[in-house]
Amino acid sequence: MRLLLAGVLAGAALAVSPPSRGLPPAPPARLQVTALEFEYRLSRQSIVAGPALIELVNLGEDEHDLRLRRVGGTRTYALRGTQPDERGLLRTRLLPGRFRLWCSLADHASRGMRAELRVVPRPSTA
């Protein structure tokens, strides 16, 4: 019985120990984008590169979506259209650089629904 209990405790200790090759993964950067007619408001102007959670909150009267692309990049990240008082969440990983954000619906971007986000390198821990 003691041997079984010791094995269970050792297994539990291993399950909660951080990886031996370094620090545990950093938590995702968080950004909230509020959509209004016809503008975006960002909760912050920059986030740290790596995993990111980007939330679109539609406080407008029309449907809005969110697209973002790194300046000089080719990949477009997309968050589906959200109705008024809805929220959408994008889980992704971003590289350092400047990102353009825009609403791709109708003429929303040309009417002001665009913004810029800076993604800065993660500070080294060494």
C-alpha positions in Angstrom: 0.0 0.0 0.0 2.8 2.4 0.9 4.5 1.6 -2.5 1.3 2.4 -4.3 0.8 5.7 -2.4 4.4 6.7 -3.1 4.0 6.0 -6.8 0.8 8.1 -6.9 2.5 11.0 -5.1 5.5 10.9 -7.4 3.2 10.9 -10.5 1.3 13.9 -9.1 4.6 15.8 -8.5 5.7 15.1 -12.0 2.3 16.3 -13.4 2.6 19.8 -11.8 6.4 20.3 -12.3 7.4 22.9 -14.9 9.2 21.6 -18.0 12.8 20.8 -17.2 14.1 22.6 -20.4 13.2 26.1 -19.2 10.4 28.3 -18.1 6.7 27.3 -18.6 5.1 28.8 -21.7 4.2 32.5 -21.4 0.5 33.3 -21.1 -1.1 34.7 -24.3 -1.1 38.4 -25.0 -4.6 39.8 -24.9 -6.2 42.5 -27.0 -9.8 43.7 -27.1 -11.0 45.4 -30.3 -14.3 47.4 -29.8 -16.2 47.9 -33.0 -18.4 51.0 -33.3 -19.8 52.9 -36.3 -17.3 53.3 -38.0 -14.2 52.9 -35.9 -12.2 50.4 -33.9 -10.9 51.1 -30.4 -8.0 49.0 -29.2 -7.6 48.1 -25.6 -3.8 48.6 -26.1 -1.6 49.8 -28.9 0.9 47.0 -28.7 1.2 43.4 -27.5 4.0 40.9 -27.1 4.7 38.4 -29.9 3.7 34.8 -29.5 0.3 33.4 -28.5 -2.5 35.9 -28.5 -6.2 36.1 -27.7 -7.9 38.8 -29.7 -11.5 39.6 -28.8 -13.8 41.6 -31.0 -16.7 43.3 -29.2 -19.4 44.8 -31.4 -21.0 47.8 -29.7 -22.2 49.2 -32.9 -25.6 48.9 -34.6 -24.4 47.0 -37.7 -22.6 43.7 -38.2 -18.7 44.0 -38.1 -15.8 41.6 -38.5 -12.1 41.8 -38.0 -9.2 41.1 -40.4 -5.5 41.6 -39.5 -2.3 41.3 -41.5 1.3 42.0 -40.7 2.7 44.8 -42.9 4.8 43.0 -45.6 3.1 39.7 -44.7 0.8 37.5 -46.8 -1.3 35.8 -44.1 -4.6 37.4 -43.2 -6.1 36.5 -39.8 -9.9 36.6 -39.7 -12.6 36.9 -37.0 -16.1 36.2 -38.3 -18.8 38.8 -38.5 -20.4 39.6 -35.2 -23.8 41.1 -34.7 -24.5 44.0 -32.3 -23.8 43.1 -28.7 -21.9 39.9 -29.8 -18.3 39.0 -29.1 -15.9 36.9 -31.2 -12.5 35.4 -30.1 -9.5 34.7 -32.2 -6.7 32.5 -30.8 -3.5 32.8 -32.8 0.2 33.3 -32.6 1.7 36.6 -33.9 5.2 37.5 -35.1 6.7 40.8 -34.2 5.9 43.7 -36.5 3.1 46.2 -37.4 -0.3 44.8 -38.1 -3.1 46.5 -40.0 -6.6 45.8 -38.7 -9.8 46.4 -40.7 -13.5 45.5 -41.1 -13.9 43.7 -44.4 -17.7 44.2 -44.6 -19.1 46.6 -47.3 -17.4 50.0 -47.2 -16.6 49.9 -43.5 -12.8 50.1 -43.8 -13.0 53.1 -46.1 -15.3 54.8 -43.6 -12.8 54.5 -40.8 -12.9 51.0 -39.5 -9.2 50.4 -39.5 -6.4 50.5 -36.9 -2.8 49.5 -36.4 -1.3 47.3 -33.8 2.4 46.8 -32.9 3.5 43.4 -31.9 6.8 43.6 -30.1 9.4 40.9 -29.5 9.1 38.9 -26.3 11.8 40.1 -23.8 14.5 37.5 -23.3 14.7 35.9 -19.9 18.4 35.0 -20.0 
